């Protein structure tokens, strides 16, 4: 059985996503300090995050209050993969 296609994700994002991570872990940036973003997800968990390098290269700015999608999620850390509209 082939895996279902995941919505709103490109192949590069899928390659970076570890097994067992929810399709869309989304949260809100609460704080920014010394290149770290502190994000609370919709399910109430908090993560210390860094922005994906591609976001920085594209000139995307992550601001407090932004809704973001996370990947490379571990116990208490993650990476911001995208800023949501």
C-alpha positions as CSV (number, residue, x, y, z in Angstrom):
1,X,0.0,0.0,0.0
2,X,1.5,3.3,-1.0
3,X,1.7,6.1,1.6
4,X,-0.9,8.9,1.2
5,X,0.3,12.3,-0.1
6,X,0.7,14.8,2.6
7,X,-1.0,18.2,2.0
8,X,1.0,21.5,1.6
9,X,4.4,19.8,1.8
10,X,7.1,19.5,-0.8
11,X,9.6,16.6,-1.2
12,X,12.4,18.5,0.5
13,X,10.3,18.9,3.6
14,X,9.3,15.2,3.6
15,X,12.9,14.1,3.4
16,X,13.7,16.2,6.5
17,X,10.8,14.9,8.6
18,X,11.7,12.1,11.0
19,X,9.4,9.1,11.3
20,X,6.6,9.5,13.9
21,X,6.3,13.3,13.7
22,X,2.8,14.5,13.0
23,X,2.1,15.8,9.5
24,X,1.7,19.4,10.5
25,X,3.1,20.4,13.9
26,X,2.0,24.0,14.1
27,X,2.4,26.6,16.8
28,X,2.9,30.2,17.7
29,X,6.2,32.0,18.3
30,X,6.1,33.3,21.9
31,X,9.7,34.7,22.3
32,X,12.9,35.2,20.4
33,X,16.3,35.4,22.1
34,X,19.9,34.8,20.9
35,X,18.9,33.1,17.6
36,X,16.4,30.8,19.4
37,X,12.6,30.9,19.0
38,X,10.3,29.6,21.7
39,X,7.2,28.1,20.2
40,X,4.0,26.7,21.8
41,X,2.2,24.2,19.6
42,X,-1.5,23.9,19.3
43,X,-1.5,20.9,21.6
44,X,0.2,23.0,24.3
45,X,3.7,21.7,24.1
46,X,6.7,24.1,24.1
47,X,9.8,23.9,22.0
48,X,13.1,25.8,21.7
49,X,13.6,26.2,17.9
50,X,16.0,27.5,15.4
51,X,14.9,28.7,11.9
52,X,15.6,26.5,8.9
53,X,18.6,27.8,7.0
54,X,16.5,28.2,3.8
55,X,14.2,30.6,5.6
56,X,17.2,32.9,6.4
57,X,18.5,32.6,2.8
58,X,15.1,33.5,1.4
59,X,15.0,36.6,3.7
60,X,11.9,35.3,5.5
61,X,11.6,36.9,8.9
62,X,10.2,35.0,11.8
63,X,8.5,37.3,14.4
64,X,6.9,36.9,17.8
65,X,3.3,36.1,17.2
66,X,3.9,34.3,13.8
67,X,2.2,31.0,13.2
68,X,4.9,28.5,12.1
69,X,5.2,24.8,11.0
70,X,7.9,22.8,12.8
71,X,10.0,19.8,11.7
72,X,13.0,17.9,13.1
73,X,11.1,17.7,16.4
74,X,12.8,16.1,19.3
75,X,12.1,16.1,23.1
76,X,12.1,19.8,23.6
77,X,13.7,21.2,20.4
78,X,12.5,21.6,16.8
79,X,13.3,23.5,13.7
80,X,11.0,26.1,12.1
81,X,10.4,24.9,8.6
82,X,7.9,27.6,7.4
83,X,6.1,30.7,8.5
84,X,2.4,30.3,7.8
85,X,0.2,33.0,6.2
